[in-house]
Amino acid sequence: QEQLVESGGGLVQAGGSLRLSCATSGRTFSSYGMGWFRQAPGKEREFVATISWTGFITHYADSVKGRFTISRVNAKNTVYLQMNTLKPDDTAVYYCAAGARAYYSGSSDPQRYDYWGQGTQVTVSS
């Protein structure tokens, strides 16, 4: 059983940056592909970014491509989301997820993830 804990959210002005972290408690972190998703008020949860178990394969939603970077350090059981040039539309609760079925190349499909964190709020003011 994996437990995921996100941190690094907060309030930032448009154009600013934040780095989210997601630490896992299990010993099998490198067995999972990892993903970041977000949910804004009144909207469905949406895919943001994903990374394979090696860290060599990443995919991004078109809305964040070129601004966000996902990375992982398996020795620290941690995945990161560096968010630059933030926009008010990026305001949401951000969730990290771990999935064995996202192992090889990551995945944008939330159904492929087995474990989810509790979320961290990101608010971007205009």
N, C-alpha and C positions, 0 to 999 in steps of 0.2 A: 504494500500500500504506500503510495507516494503522497506526501503532503507538500503543497506548493504555496509559497508565501511571497506575494508581490510587495515591492516597496519602491519609493522614488516619485510617487505622484505628488501633485500639488497645484498651486495656482501660478500661472506664468502669463506674461503679456505676449500678444501676437508677435511672431518673429523670434521668440525666445526658444530655449532648448530645455529638455529634461531627459534624464536617463532612468528608465525603469529597470529594476532587477527582479528576478524570480528565483528564489532559492528552493531547492527540493531537499527533502529529508531522507529519501531512500538511498540505497546503495547501487541502484541500477539506472542512474540518470543517463548514462551513455547508451542505454538500450532504447531510448525514446527519441523520436522527433519531437520538436518543441514548436509551439505556436503562440502568437499573441492575437487576441481578439479584443473587440471593444463594443460597448453598448451605450449609445446616447439615449437620453430621456425620450420615451415615446417611440423608440426605434428598435429594430431587431438587432441582435448581436451580429457583428460582421467581422470578417477576417481582416487582419492587419498584416501579419508577416509570419513566416515559418522558416525553420532551419532543420536540416538533416542531422543525424547523430554525429556525423563527422564535422559538421560546421561548414562543409564545402559547398553545400547546395542551399540556396535561399530563394524565397519567392516573396513578393510583396503585392499588396493591393495597389491598383493604379493610383488611388488617391494619396498614397504615402510614398510612392516610388521616387527615389532621389532625395527624399527628406529624412526617412527613417532607415535605421540599420539594425538588423538583428544579429546577435552574436552569442556565442556560448563558450564557457570554460568548463570542460567536463571534470577537471580536477577539483573544481570548486562547486560542482553540482548547481551551476547557476547559468541562467540565460538572461540576456540583456536586450533592451530596446532603446537605442539612442534616437531621440526625436529632436530634429532641428527644424528651424523655420516653421514653428507651430502656428496653426491657424485656429480661429474660434470653432471651426467645424471639427477640429480634432478633440473637442471637449467630449468626454465620455468616461465611463468606468472601463479600465483596461484589465483584461484577464490573461494570465498565461495558462498554458495547457500542455500536458505531456501525453504522448500517444505512441504505443508500440506499432500501430499501423501507419504511423507517419515517420517511421524509423529511417527508411532509405533516402527519401528525398523531401521530407516534410509534407505538409498537406494544408490546403485551405478549407478542407471539409471538417467541420466540428465533430462529425460522427466518428472520425478516426482518432479522437482523443479520449483517453480514459480518465484523466485526472485534471482537475481545474483548481486554480487558486480562488481566493475570496474576492479579488479585484482591488484595484487602487484607482482613486479618482484623479483625473487630469482635467483641469479647467484652464482654458485659454481665453483671456480677456482681450477685447478689441481696443 
